[in-house]
Amino acid sequence: MIEILDTTLRDGEQTPGVSFTTQEKVEIAQRLDALGVNYIEAGVPAMGKVEAQAIREIVALGLKAKVVAWNRAALGDLEASLATGAKVLHLSLPVSDQLIEGKLGWNKGEVLAQQRRCLEFLAYEGVEVSVGAEDSTRANPEFLLDYAQQAEALGAVRVRFCDTLGLLDPFGLVDFFQPLVQKLKTKAEIHSHNDFGMATANGLAAVRAGFQVIDTTVLGLGERAGNAPLEETAMVLRYHLHQEGLKTEGLKDLARFVALAAGRAIPVNKSVIGEEIFCHESGIHADGVLKDPKNYEPYAPEWVGAQRQIVIGKHSGRRALRYKLESLGLTAGFEIGELLDRVRALATAKKSVLSDLDLIHLGRP
Ligand SMILES: [Zn+2]
């Protein structure tokens, strides 16, 4: 069973310009839980009182999902997390030379020592701990293995490998991670960014490489081009991996709620949640769908809480037009071929599909 760790409330909120209120965070957490994600990364307690309070409230909800508090690998941050009552803590350190030297000014030995210090500090706190390896994809594979195996030996139950800059492609991901993941006893978690538009595909590739947990955010929110979108990943689990368990019917509602809270528009053709992905206009497709939806729909709209629409526009054919007119109660008094000419002329002039009112007007004898 592949698990989902959703980090909309942490990585997603790091999107420039995105900020959720505590109430919105609580509601997003409840909706994620209802959808059936396994972990909800709720935020960074060290960021301050307001953030810590939001995490405290989410922890207190008693959700089915595990609520994760995110930390830099620093004892003060971990103390702030423990104070929220969180029972699952994640701590992160960079593992590439680029970030170890270029960001921290440390060496690899210091990274291992700090990881050890943090894990020993948490050893008797009765919390579940996971360890993150920031910028894994630019790290030396041998060091990455040392880092992961030390975390494992010191009690971490999951190791998060981060494609922090979204550099990997699905094939490269399998080549790079498979030998590493095979050597681990803990769960391996993939955190993919979407800089080349491959985050969702990289999640699927990660499953092939032996990972058990995929990180997501709703709408793919997150730094730069964002993370693997929850909606796409959930559908990949359902459709491509035949995995039951997630209530994908709630995806569209969840996406709308988060879009509103984040001040982000959802493109109409966005995979899984776009308003028009089950909207058929062209004669061939509309005719095919009216005969059998399986002709031109990959899965039923109900799977994602959407509805099929047949719209009338420049590319419509007779069958769809007749269907639409009948659904509007217009059943007689017109010649369909002649009406279709007028529909096409109007749609071309308007540069859009026709509204029901347009059709009623045109269809009147
Ligand atoms: Zn990230």
Boltz pocket constraint, residues with backbone or C-beta under 6 A from the ligand:
constraints:
  - pocket:
      binder: B
      contacts: [[A, 11], [A, 164], [A, 191], [A, 193], [A, 222], [A, 223], [A, 227]]
      max_distance: 6.0
